[in-house]
C-alpha cells in the first residue's frame, strides 16, 4: 500500500499548492489492469491500484475548481524487467497472449504516449478517468489453462 498508493497520494498532496499557484495542473497516476480485474495473486497490489483509480476520480472533482486534472493509466501485461521471466514459461505466456485481443504482450513505448496525451492541451476535457492500455486484455478477461508435464490440464 505504501509503494502503490500512499506514495501517489502524498506526492499529489505536495504538488497541489504548486499547481494551484500556477493556475493549472495535471496528474497522471500509473495504475494497472490489476485494479479493475481479479487475478489469483496480488490482492493488496490490486487493491492499492484500485484505490489509486478512485483517488484520480476524487481529486478530479475536488481540484477541478483550481483547473487541476487527475487521471490514471492502467497498463496491461507490458514487457519489462518484471515480466522478462514470462519468456521462459512458454505455455503460460501462450495462455496470457491468448487472452489479449491483439495477441501479444505490450511494449513500454505503447504506454508513454497515452501518458503524454493526458498531459497535453488536446486532453483538456479529460479528468477523473482510468484509461486501460492493455491490447484488449480486460475485454477478454483472463483464465489461464496451464498444461503440466504429463500433458494434463491443471
N, CA and C of each residue as an Amber inpcrd file, in Angstrom:
protein
   462
   0.8300000  -1.1960000   0.0000000   0.0000000   0.0000000   0.0000000
   0.8670000   1.2500000   0.0000000   1.9660000   1.2260000   0.7270000
   2.8320000   2.4090000   0.7980000   3.4320000   2.7250000  -0.5710000
   3.8900000   1.7000000  -1.2710000   4.5160000   1.9190000  -2.5720000
   3.4990000   2.2560000  -3.6470000   2.4170000   1.5070000  -3.7030000
   1.4870000   1.6210000  -4.8190000   0.3340000   2.5880000  -4.6240000
   0.0990000   3.0590000  -3.4170000  -0.9720000   4.0270000  -3.2090000
  -0.5330000   5.2460000  -2.4050000  -0.0240000   5.0020000  -1.2120000
   0.2940000   6.1210000  -0.3270000   1.2940000   7.0890000  -0.9430000
   2.2840000   6.5710000  -1.6500000   3.2710000   7.4550000  -2.2870000
   2.5960000   8.3780000  -3.3020000   1.6860000   7.8370000  -4.0920000
   0.9660000   8.6480000  -5.0850000   0.1000000   9.6880000  -4.3910000
  -0.5560000   9.2930000  -3.3210000  -1.3900000  10.2200000  -2.5700000
  -0.5530000  11.3700000  -2.0020000   0.5470000  11.0270000  -1.3350000
   1.3700000  12.0630000  -0.7080000   2.0200000  12.9860000  -1.7420000
   2.4720000  12.4310000  -2.8560000   3.0610000  13.2830000  -3.9040000
   2.0260000  14.2380000  -4.4880000   0.8090000  13.7630000  -4.6790000
  -0.2260000  14.6540000  -5.2110000  -0.5420000  15.7580000  -4.2090000
  -0.5350000  15.4450000  -2.9180000  -0.7820000  16.4650000  -1.8990000
   0.3350000  17.5130000  -1.8860000   1.5670000  17.0750000  -2.1070000
   2.6870000  18.0140000  -2.1690000   2.6260000  18.8770000  -3.4290000
   2.1340000  18.3130000  -4.5190000   2.0650000  19.0420000  -5.7880000
   0.9210000  20.0510000  -5.8240000  -0.1200000  19.7960000  -5.0760000
  -1.3140000  20.6440000  -5.1430000  -1.0290000  22.1400000  -4.9810000
  -0.3010000  22.5860000  -3.9610000  -0.0820000  24.0290000  -3.8330000
   0.6690000  24.6280000  -5.0240000   1.5590000  23.8530000  -5.5970000
   2.3110000  24.3350000  -6.7660000   1.3990000  24.4640000  -7.9780000
   0.5690000  23.4570000  -8.2060000  -0.3860000  23.5150000  -9.3110000
  -1.3620000  24.6680000  -9.1150000  -1.8710000  24.7900000  -7.9080000
  -2.8450000  25.8420000  -7.6240000  -2.2310000  27.2230000  -7.8800000
  -1.0120000  27.4200000  -7.4420000  -0.3340000  28.7080000  -7.6320000
  -0.1120000  29.0120000  -9.1080000   0.1050000  27.9820000  -9.9120000
   0.3480000  28.1960000 -11.3450000  -0.9490000  28.3770000 -12.1290000
  -2.0790000  28.0550000 -11.5140000  -3.3670000  28.2090000 -12.1760000
  -3.7890000  27.0170000 -13.0070000  -2.9900000  25.9570000 -13.0080000
  -3.3580000  24.7300000 -13.7180000  -2.4370000  23.6060000 -13.2770000
  -2.8620000  22.3950000 -13.5380000  -2.0440000  21.2410000 -13.1990000
  -2.6330000  19.9780000 -13.7700000  -1.8240000  18.9450000 -13.7630000
  -2.2440000  17.6750000 -14.3410000  -1.4930000  16.5490000 -13.6550000
  -2.2280000  15.5830000 -13.1630000  -1.6450000  14.4110000 -12.5210000
  -2.0540000  13.1930000 -13.3300000  -1.0830000  12.3320000 -13.6270000
  -1.3740000  11.0560000 -14.2730000  -0.7610000   9.9600000 -13.4130000
  -1.6190000   9.1870000 -12.7830000  -1.1640000   8.0610000 -11.9780000
  -0.9550000   6.8540000 -12.8840000   0.0430000   6.0240000 -12.5620000
   0.2410000   4.7680000 -13.2850000  -0.3730000   3.6640000 -12.4380000
  -1.4880000   3.1760000 -12.8960000  -2.2530000   2.1540000 -12.2090000
  -1.9140000   0.7910000 -12.8100000  -2.8870000  -0.0590000 -12.9750000
  -2.6760000  -1.4030000 -13.5190000  -4.0350000  -2.0180000 -13.8340000
  -4.0540000  -2.9460000 -14.7880000  -5.3100000  -3.6630000 -15.0190000
  -5.6810000  -4.5100000 -13.8140000  -4.6930000  -4.7590000 -12.9370000
  -4.9750000  -5.4660000 -11.6960000  -5.9050000  -4.6810000 -10.7780000
  -6.1330000  -3.4200000 -11.1150000  -7.0340000  -2.5730000 -10.3330000
  -8.4890000  -2.7260000 -10.7560000  -8.7170000  -3.3210000 -11.9200000
 -10.0830000  -3.4130000 -12.4380000 -10.5290000  -4.8340000 -12.7460000
  -9.6100000  -5.7930000 -12.5980000  -9.9820000  -7.1950000 -12.7700000
  -9.1970000  -8.0400000 -11.7690000  -9.7420000  -9.1600000 -11.4140000
  -9.1280000 -10.0100000 -10.3960000  -8.1160000 -10.9740000 -11.0050000
  -7.0620000 -11.2150000 -10.2580000  -6.0650000 -12.2340000 -10.5710000
  -5.9490000 -13.1320000  -9.3430000  -5.3350000 -14.2830000  -9.5070000
  -5.2380000 -15.2050000  -8.3720000  -4.0480000 -14.9090000  -7.4620000
  -3.3750000 -13.8040000  -7.7050000  -2.2820000 -13.3280000  -6.8440000
  -2.3710000 -11.8060000  -6.7690000  -1.6990000 -11.2260000  -5.8010000
  -1.5690000  -9.7760000  -5.7750000  -2.7820000  -9.0120000  -5.2990000
  -3.5050000  -9.5330000  -4.3060000  -4.7150000  -8.8460000  -3.8660000
  -4.4280000  -7.4610000  -3.2950000  -3.3500000  -7.3020000  -2.5510000
  -3.0220000  -5.9870000  -1.9970000  -2.6100000  -5.0330000  -3.1100000
  -1.8590000  -5.5390000  -4.0870000  -1.4630000  -4.7210000  -5.2370000
  -2.6970000  -4.2200000  -5.9760000  -3.6220000  -5.1120000  -6.2660000
  -4.8480000  -4.7320000  -6.9670000  -5.6750000  -3.7320000  -6.1750000
  -5.7490000  -3.9400000  -4.8700000  -6.4970000  -3.0160000  -4.0230000
  -5.8310000  -1.6420000  -4.0000000  -4.5140000  -1.6100000  -3.9220000
  -3.7890000  -0.3330000  -3.9040000  -3.9750000   0.4150000  -5.2120000
  -3.8920000  -0.2950000  -6.3270000  -4.0790000   0.3500000  -7.6300000
  -5.5370000   0.7670000  -7.8200000  -6.4700000  -0.0010000  -7.2980000
  -7.8720000   0.4020000  -7.3310000  -8.0980000   1.6770000  -6.5320000
  -7.4280000   1.7750000  -5.3930000  -7.5100000   2.9970000  -4.5890000
  -6.9410000   4.1800000  -5.3670000  -5.8940000   3.9340000  -6.1360000
  -5.2990000   4.9860000  -6.9630000  -6.2920000   5.4740000  -8.0250000
  -7.0190000   4.5540000  -8.6430000  -8.0380000   4.9420000  -9.6180000
  -9.0910000   5.8280000  -8.9700000  -9.5190000   5.4300000  -7.7700000
 -10.5200000   6.2210000  -7.0540000  -9.9470000   7.5700000  -6.6410000
  -8.6870000   7.6150000  -6.2750000  -8.0310000   8.8790000  -5.9370000
  -8.0710000   9.8250000  -7.1300000  -7.8120000   9.3010000  -8.3180000
  -7.8770000  10.1440000  -9.5220000  -9.2760000  10.7350000  -9.6880000
 -10.2960000   9.9270000  -9.4550000 -11.6740000  10.4170000  -9.5700000
 -11.9660000  11.5080000  -8.5410000 -11.5800000  11.2410000  -7.2940000
 -11.8660000  12.2150000  -6.2430000 -11.0880000  13.5140000  -6.4330000
  -9.8070000  13.4070000  -6.7610000  -9.0230000  14.6210000  -6.9790000
  -9.5550000  15.4060000  -8.1740000 -10.0160000  14.6910000  -9.2000000
 -10.5940000  15.3720000 -10.3630000 -11.7590000  16.2500000  -9.9370000
 -12.5820000  15.7460000  -9.0410000 -13.7280000  16.5240000  -8.5540000
 -13.2910000  17.6300000  -7.5890000 -12.4280000  17.2990000  -6.6610000
 -12.0110000  18.2600000  -5.6440000 -11.1910000  19.4190000  -6.2190000
 -10.3490000  19.1280000  -7.1920000  -9.4010000  20.1330000  -7.6700000
  -9.7830000  20.7680000  -9.0010000 -10.9090000  20.3910000  -9.5690000
 -11.3390000  20.9800000 -10.8510000 -11.4830000  22.4960000 -10.7360000
 -11.9390000  22.9630000  -9.6050000 -12.1210000  24.4120000  -9.3940000
 -10.7990000  25.1730000  -9.5240000  -9.6830000  24.4660000  -9.3470000
  -8.3540000  25.0740000  -9.4640000  -7.6910000  24.7510000 -10.8040000
  -8.4900000  24.2170000 -11.7440000  -8.0000000  23.8670000 -13.0780000
  -6.9040000  22.7890000 -13.0220000  -7.1000000  21.8440000 -12.1190000
  -6.1660000  20.7250000 -11.9770000  -6.9140000  19.4500000 -12.3560000
  -6.3400000  18.7020000 -13.2720000  -6.9360000  17.4450000 -13.7220000
  -6.1770000  16.2720000 -13.1220000  -6.8670000  15.1520000 -12.9460000
  -6.2500000  13.9300000 -12.4360000  -6.8290000  12.7400000 -13.1880000
  -5.9500000  11.8870000 -13.6840000  -6.3390000  10.6810000 -14.4090000
  -5.3980000   9.5490000 -14.0250000  -5.7360000   8.3490000 -14.4440000
  -4.8740000   7.1850000 -14.2410000  -4.7660000   6.4220000 -15.5570000
  -3.6050000   5.8360000 -15.7740000  -3.3820000   4.9440000 -16.9020000
  -3.1450000   3.5580000 -16.3120000  -3.8880000   2.5710000 -16.8130000
  -3.7970000   1.2060000 -16.3030000  -3.2160000   0.2890000 -17.3720000
  -1.9040000   0.0920000 -17.3540000  -1.2910000  -0.8140000 -18.3300000
  -1.6760000  -2.2690000 -18.0850000  -1.6510000  -3.0280000 -19.1590000
  -1.8250000  -4.4720000 -19.0660000  -0.4640000  -5.1210000 -18.9090000
  -0.2980000  -6.2980000 -19.4890000   0.9810000  -7.0000000 -19.4300000
   1.9220000  -6.3140000 -20.4230000   2.9930000  -5.7580000 -19.8960000
   3.9560000  -4.9850000 -20.6900000   5.3390000  -5.5780000 -20.4560000
   6.1200000  -5.7280000 -21.5160000   7.4860000  -6.2380000 -21.3540000
   8.2980000  -5.2610000 -20.5220000   8.9420000  -5.8000000 -19.4950000
   9.8150000  -5.0190000 -18.6160000  10.7000000  -6.0050000 -17.8710000
  11.5550000  -5.4880000 -17.0180000  12.3790000  -6.3980000 -16.2110000
  11.5130000  -7.2620000 -15.3010000  10.3500000  -6.7760000 -14.9320000
   9.4540000  -7.5460000 -14.0730000   8.7310000  -8.6690000 -14.8140000
   8.5560000  -8.5320000 -16.1130000   7.8330000  -9.5520000 -16.8760000
   8.7560000 -10.4100000 -17.7440000  10.0340000 -10.1130000 -17.7330000
  11.0000000 -10.8360000 -18.5770000  10.9500000 -12.3470000 -18.3540000
  10.6970000 -12.7650000 -17.1260000  10.6530000 -14.1890000 -16.8000000
   9.5410000 -14.9230000 -17.5530000   8.5060000 -14.2010000 -17.9790000
   7.4270000 -14.8220000 -18.7510000   7.9440000 -15.5280000 -19.9970000
   9.0100000 -14.9900000 -20.5800000   9.5480000 -15.5570000 -21.8230000
  10.0130000 -16.9980000 -21.6430000  10.4310000 -17.3560000 -20.4270000
  10.9000000 -18.7200000 -20.1930000   9.7600000 -19.6850000 -19.8460000
   8.5700000 -19.1740000 -19.6370000   7.3990000 -20.0020000 -19.3520000
   6.4790000 -19.9690000 -20.5680000   6.8620000 -20.7040000 -21.5780000
   6.2090000 -20.6510000 -22.8880000   4.7020000 -20.9150000 -22.8310000
   4.2890000 -21.9420000 -22.1080000   2.8640000 -22.2780000 -22.0490000
   2.0690000 -21.1880000 -21.3450000   2.6310000 -20.6680000 -20.2590000
   1.9440000 -19.5970000 -19.5280000   1.8490000 -18.3500000 -20.3980000
   2.9580000 -18.0060000 -21.0600000   2.9660000 -16.8470000 -21.9500000
   1.9280000 -17.0190000 -23.0570000   1.8510000 -18.2270000 -23.6000000
   0.8610000 -18.5090000 -24.6450000  -0.5600000 -18.3060000 -24.1130000
  -0.8080000 -18.7400000 -22.8760000  -2.1280000 -18.5640000 -22.2570000
  -2.4350000 -17.0840000 -22.0550000  -1.4430000 -16.3200000 -21.5950000
  -1.6260000 -14.8820000 -21.4050000  -1.9530000 -14.2250000 -22.7380000
  -1.1260000 -14.4910000 -23.7500000  -1.3270000 -13.8600000 -25.0570000
  -2.6560000 -14.2610000 -25.6870000  -3.1380000 -15.4530000 -25.3700000
  -4.4270000 -15.8870000 -25.9320000  -5.5880000 -15.0560000 -25.3920000
  -5.4150000 -14.4300000 -24.2530000  -6.4630000 -13.6100000 -23.6560000
  -6.3590000 -12.1390000 -24.0510000  -5.2690000 -11.7630000 -24.7020000
  -5.0850000 -10.3860000 -25.1490000  -5.6540000 -10.2870000 -26.5620000
  -6.6120000  -9.4200000 -26.7580000  -7.2710000  -9.3200000 -28.0620000
  -6.2670000  -9.1090000 -29.1960000  -5.2400000  -8.3090000 -28.9670000
  -4.2260000  -8.0810000 -30.0030000  -3.2020000  -9.2090000 -30.0840000
  -3.2810000 -10.1880000 -29.1670000  -2.4840000 -11.4060000 -29.2560000
  -1.0260000 -11.2860000 -28.8700000  -0.6580000 -10.2300000 -28.1530000
   0.7500000 -10.0700000 -27.7900000   0.8770000  -9.2300000 -26.5290000
   2.0200000  -9.3630000 -25.8840000   2.3600000  -8.5280000 -24.7310000
   2.7480000  -7.1510000 -25.2600000   2.4140000  -6.1200000 -24.5110000
   2.6980000  -4.7530000 -24.9370000   4.1330000  -4.3250000 -24.6850000
   4.4790000  -3.2070000 -25.2670000   5.8140000  -2.6090000 -25.1170000
   5.6900000  -1.3200000 -24.3030000   6.7270000  -0.9590000 -23.5570000
   6.6810000   0.2890000 -22.7780000   6.3500000   1.5110000 -23.6380000
   6.7990000   1.5000000 -24.8750000   6.5570000   2.6230000 -25.7820000
   5.0880000   2.7930000 -26.1270000   4.2620000   1.8070000 -25.7510000
   2.8370000   1.9030000 -26.0150000   2.0710000   2.5110000 -24.8300000
   2.7520000   2.6940000 -23.7250000   2.1390000   3.3210000 -22.5490000
   2.4480000   4.8120000 -22.5160000   3.6960000   5.1550000 -22.7450000
   4.1320000   6.5490000 -22.5980000   3.3760000   7.5410000 -23.4810000
   2.9750000   7.2080000 -24.7220000   2.2010000   8.1850000 -25.4980000
   0.8360000   8.5090000 -24.8850000   0.2390000   7.5420000 -24.1960000
  -1.0550000   7.7930000 -23.5520000  -0.8590000   8.7550000 -22.3800000
   0.2070000   8.5440000 -21.6210000   0.5320000   9.4550000 -20.5240000
   0.7990000  10.8540000 -21.0810000   1.5880000  10.9210000 -22.1470000
   1.8970000  12.2230000 -22.7640000   0.6170000  12.9100000 -23.2430000
  -0.2680000  12.1630000 -23.8880000  -1.5360000  12.7300000 -24.3600000
  -2.3160000  13.3530000 -23.2140000  -2.3730000  12.6500000 -22.0800000
  -3.1210000  13.1650000 -20.9320000  -2.5030000  14.4350000 -20.3480000
  -1.2730000  14.7090000 -20.7030000  -0.5900000  15.9260000 -20.2370000
  -0.6880000  17.0660000 -21.2430000  -1.2430000  16.8130000 -22.4040000
  -1.3110000  17.8110000 -23.4720000  -2.6290000  18.5770000 -23.4500000
  -2.6360000  19.7670000 -24.0400000  -3.8780000  20.5350000 -24.1430000
  -4.9960000  19.7840000 -24.8710000  -4.6490000  18.8670000 -25.7670000
  -5.6630000  18.1140000 -26.5070000  -6.5530000  17.2860000 -25.5840000
  -6.0990000  17.0120000 -24.3740000  -6.8960000  16.2190000 -23.4310000
  -7.4770000  17.0870000 -22.3140000  -7.6080000  18.3630000 -22.5660000
  -8.0040000  19.3070000 -21.5140000  -9.3970000  19.0620000 -20.9330000
 -10.2020000  18.2470000 -21.5840000 -11.5470000  17.9590000 -21.0810000
 -11.6500000  16.5390000 -20.5290000 -10.5090000  15.9180000 -20.2850000
 -10.4750000  14.5670000 -19.7210000  -9.9600000  14.6580000 -18.2950000
 -10.7670000  14.2460000 -17.3570000 -10.3410000  14.2100000 -15.9560000
 -11.1330000  13.1520000 -15.2030000 -10.4970000  12.5520000 -14.2180000
 -11.1470000  11.5400000 -13.3950000 -11.2850000  10.1840000 -14.0590000
 -10.5220000   9.9520000 -15.1120000 -10.6560000   8.7140000 -15.8860000
  -9.5140000   7.7420000 -15.6090000  -9.8070000   6.4610000 -15.7640000
  -8.7810000   5.4270000 -15.7780000  -8.7950000   4.8360000 -17.1750000
  -7.6930000   4.9990000 -17.8750000  -7.5970000   4.5350000 -19.2600000
  -6.7410000   3.2750000 -19.2900000  -7.3370000   2.1780000 -19.7420000
  -6.5820000   0.9320000 -19.8550000  -5.8170000   0.9250000 -21.1690000
  -4.5850000   0.4620000 -21.0960000  -3.7410000   0.2910000 -22.2750000
  -3.2380000  -1.1490000 -22.1750000  -4.0420000  -2.0580000 -22.7190000
  -3.8050000  -3.4740000 -22.4460000  -3.9930000  -4.3990000 -23.6450000
  -4.0830000  -3.8410000 -24.8280000  -4.2500000  -4.6740000 -26.0130000
  -5.5660000  -5.4270000 -26.0410000  -6.5080000  -5.0420000 -25.2030000
  -7.8010000  -5.7160000 -25.1440000  -7.8790000  -6.8070000 -24.0920000
  -6.8870000  -6.8880000 -23.2180000  -6.8600000  -7.9220000 -22.1760000
  -8.1020000  -7.8670000 -21.3010000  -8.4670000  -6.6820000 -20.8210000
  -9.6110000  -6.5850000 -19.9190000 -10.9350000  -6.8230000 -20.6280000
 -10.9380000  -6.7540000 -21.9290000 -12.1360000  -7.0740000 -22.6920000
 -12.3680000  -8.5870000 -22.6670000 -11.2820000  -9.3490000 -22.7480000
 -11.3650000 -10.8080000 -22.7810000 -11.3340000 -11.4560000 -21.4130000
 -10.8400000 -10.7850000 -20.3970000 -10.6470000 -11.4170000 -19.0970000
  -9.4280000 -12.3150000 -19.1230000  -9.2420000 -13.1030000 -18.0910000
  -8.0480000 -13.9550000 -18.0310000  -8.3220000 -15.2000000 -17.2150000
  -8.3270000 -16.3390000 -17.8910000  -8.4790000 -17.6260000 -17.2240000
  -7.4200000 -18.5540000 -17.8240000  -6.2230000 -18.5830000 -17.2250000
  -5.1670000 -19.4050000 -17.8270000  -5.4230000 -20.8940000 -17.6380000
  -5.1770000 -21.6380000 -18.6600000  -5.2270000 -23.0910000 -18.5760000
  -3.8000000 -23.5530000 -18.7920000  -3.2020000 -24.0510000 -17.7500000
  -1.8200000 -24.4930000 -17.8210000  -1.7750000 -25.9930000 -18.0290000
  -0.8190000 -26.4220000 -18.8090000  -0.6410000 -27.8420000 -19.0700000
   0.5810000 -28.3060000 -18.3000000   0.4220000 -29.3570000 -17.4820000
   1.5690000 -29.8440000 -16.7120000   2.4420000 -30.7420000 -17.5910000
   3.5120000 -31.2640000 -17.0080000   4.4850000 -32.0440000 -17.7730000
   3.9070000 -33.3300000 -18.3550000   2.8140000 -33.8320000 -17.8190000
   2.2130000 -35.0660000 -18.3430000   1.1980000 -34.7640000 -19.4470000
   1.0040000 -33.4680000 -19.7400000   0.0720000 -33.0960000 -20.7820000
  -1.3460000 -32.8820000 -20.3050000  -1.5790000 -33.0010000 -18.9860000
  -2.8960000 -32.8080000 -18.4270000  -3.0970000 -31.3420000 -18.0570000
  -4.3100000 -30.8750000 -18.1940000  -4.6270000 -29.5130000 -17.7730000
  -4.5740000 -29.4340000 -16.2610000  -4.1080000 -28.3100000 -15.7650000
  -4.0720000 -28.1230000 -14.3140000  -4.6290000 -26.7730000 -13.9540000
